[in-house]
Amino acid sequence: MKKVSVIVPVYNTEKYLRRCLDSLVNQTLEDIEIIIIEDKSPDNSNKILDEYKEKYKDKIKVFLNKTNKGIGYNRNFGIKKATGEYIAFVDSDDWVDETMYEKMYNKAIKDNLDLVLCNFHKMLEENENLNEIEPEFIITNFKNTSLKKHADLLLEVNLAPWNKLYKKELLIDNNFPEDLKYEDAIFVVKALARANKIGVIYEKLNYYLVRDKSETTVMDKRVYDILKITQMIIEELKSHDYYKDIKKYAEAMTIRNLFRYTLQQKYQKDKKIANDFIDKVFHYLNTEFPNWRENKIWKKRNFIKRFIEKNKLLTKIYCRLF
C-alpha cells in the first residue's frame, strides 16, 4: 500500500501537462503513486505521458481510454485503481507545491484525520501570462473539526476536490456523478459531511489555473445540471442527524451557489435558456427554502449584489444588459 495515490485525468492539456507532472514526480513524499487516465485527447498529451511513464516507471501508472469518458468517469476509475492509504486529485492544467503531499499526509497521520484541506493559489491565464488573483475561499480559523461541529465549513471550503487529501475509506460509496457537470460539488460535500475529523493546513500548496474556455468557464445548456447537483447535496445533508443544526448554512450555501450561476447567464448565448434557468432557480429556492430571503448569513452579502440577486426580474435585466 502506498501512502498517497494522486489521480490525474488528462484531456487536451499538452500545453500544461509537463508542469503538472513535474510537480508530482518531484514530490518530497516518496511513497506515492500517480494514476493518470488519458481520456482520448486529440492533442499530444499521450506522447508526453509515454515519456514520463518510461522515465518514472516506479511512480506513474497510465491508463488509456478507448473513447472519451469524461472527468467523472476518470476520477472514479482512478479511485478503483488506487492503492494509497490516502487519495488526492489533480487537474492536468493545475500544479502543486512539491511539499504538498508530504505535509498533508503527515498532518493526516499525526492527527488521525479523514480529510485534510489546504489553501491554494488562484492563477489567471491571460495572453500567455499568469497573474495571481485572490481566491474566493481562504480557510483561516479552523482547527481539527467536523461539519457537525462547524457548519460554516459549507461556506468556507471550496467545492473542488484538488486541494484536499481523502482517507480512502471516506470514499466508499462516494463517487463522482458521471453524467452531470459540476460533479465536484456533491463529491466534496459528501466527504465533508461524512468525515469524522477534518484538518487544515493554512499554507497555499495548490495552484489552480483559470483559463478561457475551460470546462468550468463555458456556459451552455448543461447549466441545468447545477440544479440536479444541488438537490443531491441537500439530500445528502438531510440524511445526517445533525441537519437541523446546519440547515441555515446549507440554505446560505445553496443561495450563494445558485446565484453564482443565475448571474453568469449573462454569458449564455441562448437567452431562452438563460431566462428559463433563472426561473427554475427561483422556483427551487422558493420550494426548498420558502424563507430564503430572510437567511441571516446570506443577508451579510453586499447590499447591491443582494438586491439584484433576490429579484428575478432584476436578475434577468442584469444578464441582458451586461
KAHU-V876117 format. One line per field, one symbol per residue. phi: phi as a letter, one per 20 degrees, with the letter a starting at -180 (. if undefined). burial: 1 if it has 16 or more other C-alpha atoms within 10 Angstrom, else 0. A space follows every 10 residues. Layout:
BEGIN
phi: ???
burial: ???
END
This chain:
BEGIN
phi: .ffcdddcfc blcgfdffff fffefdfffe eccddddedl fedegffffg fffffcffdd ddddefcfdn ffgfffffff efdffccccc efdebcffeg fffffffffg dldebcdcfb eddeeclmdd cecfffdcec cdegbbffec ffgfdedfec eedccdfgff efmcdfgedc fmfgffffff fffeffbdcc dffedcdded cflegedfdb ffgfffffff fffffffffd feggedgfff ffffgffffg efffffeffe fffgfffggf ffffffefcg dffeffffff fgffffffgf dffffffgff fd
burial: 0011111111 1111001101 1011101010 0111111111 1000110010 0110000011 1100000001 1111111110 0111111111 1111111101 1111101100 0011111111 1111000000 0000000110 0100111100 1111111111 1111111101 1000111001 1111111111 1111111111 1011111111 1000000010 0011011011 1111011000 0010011111 1111101110 1111111100 0011101100 1101100010 0100000100 0000000110 0100110110 00
END
